[in-house]
């Protein structure tokens, strides 16, 4: 038992002496799951609350996008125009709300997190939001069942419009010039 106390004492001292962390800051995000298509815009509602008894000092919120499969490059700066958001100091119990616009640019499953860190003290551990899961698919541009009828109908419509335009233009020119393929009977007699 004495050996256990001797070994455990340094661990307890390390835990007591560890720097304060941003664990006093809670981050809530809504929604936590988004099924979407490439290029669709979504709004994340973020609420940051100081649960501590002291003011936080200036903070910065940062968006992180992770591809858990490791197959795609998930650069958060491509997903949003505001990668970092500077925040003022939060008093004890004070909250701030942010809206974060996110537009996925590649297909796949991704995880987005909002992290909050102290601006003044880099030794403080950042706080992280719960994970927001993005299931991103390729947008459906054309229903495959309509491909054959459309590929037949469009050229036929173009041909019909062209034939109609040619015929009306030919009639207009003939009327202006006075050339009739079948002249009226009265004109034939006058000649």
Helices and strands as residue ranges (DSSP letters): H 2-17, G 22-24, E 25-30, E 33-37, E 41-50, E 59-66, H 76-79, E 84-87, E 95-103, E 108-118, E 127-128, E 132-137, G 144-146, H 147-177, H 185-190
